């Protein structure tokens, strides 16, 4: 089965390819298309609303089976008005580069004692056709809590700037420094696989 992942982020595309590889799902991304793409204003109040919004707009334009994901970042220590939520990259009315994000969020952690306890709440919307639309913001696809530090790791992965600030809660070590760089994403990966396994079967009936 071929599905379009409605993203232009190559790191996210590669990550999801690894997650879904065992399901024999072949993923393509928006950058693989030689087609004009619609502008999508992510105006949803939460990750689920944004995922559904993006998926429907891209489906209306492309008429091919596809899915969209969205995430919101939430910190235990911050009041509502300071929560990044779905605007993780957008600060002060503009979209930050990877390095600007590292600078902004490390400063934010520094202003609150050096670390913040965060969690990504993820959502997904899958569309086969107008009669087969599936979405979820189930906790099974959220990350485990992690610590955001004010001291960046030297490693960078394009498209994932905050990984350079992320520490494992138990060991307080950078995820990049854990043995074999085994970040604990297994639970999230399993949640996504379960979603696609169930709904790809239903949608193709």
C-alpha positions, 0 to 999 in steps of 0.5 A: 500500500502506498500512502502520502505523508502530508509533510515536507520535513524529510526527517519526519518522513524517514522516521515514519517510514521506519515506524510503518516498515513492518506493515508493508506501507510505502510512504511518499512525502509532499516533496516527492510530488511535482505538483502545486501544493495548497497553503495550509493555515494551521488554525486548530486549537489543538494537535488533533484539529490541525491534523484533521485540517491539514489532511482534509485540505491536502486530500481535496487538492490531491485526491490520493490516500494520505495522512497528516500528523501534528504535535503540541508541546506542553510543559508542566511548569508553565502557565497556559499563556506560555505553553508552546502547544501547537506553535512549537516553531512559531514564536513572536509571529514568525517561524524559527529556524532549528538553531533559533528554536534551540536558542529560544527553548534553552533560554526558556528552560534557563528562566525556570531553573534550568530544566522543564518537564515536557511532553509531546501530545501527538495526533494523526488523521488518515484519509482514504476517501471522503467516506473513510476518515480516521483520526486519533489523539490517543495517549498511546501516540504521545511521548513519555515525559522528558526534561528540556535543558538549558544546555544544548547537546552538540549533536544536531538532526535537521528538523528535530532541533529540540532533541538537542535539548532533551534529557531522559527523566530517569537518568538525566542524560541526553537521549543522544548519549543513551546506549546505542542512542536508543531513545524510548520511542517504542511506545509511541511507535507501537501506538502509530503502528496500531492505528495504521494497522487497524484503519488501513485494513478498514479503509481498504475494504 
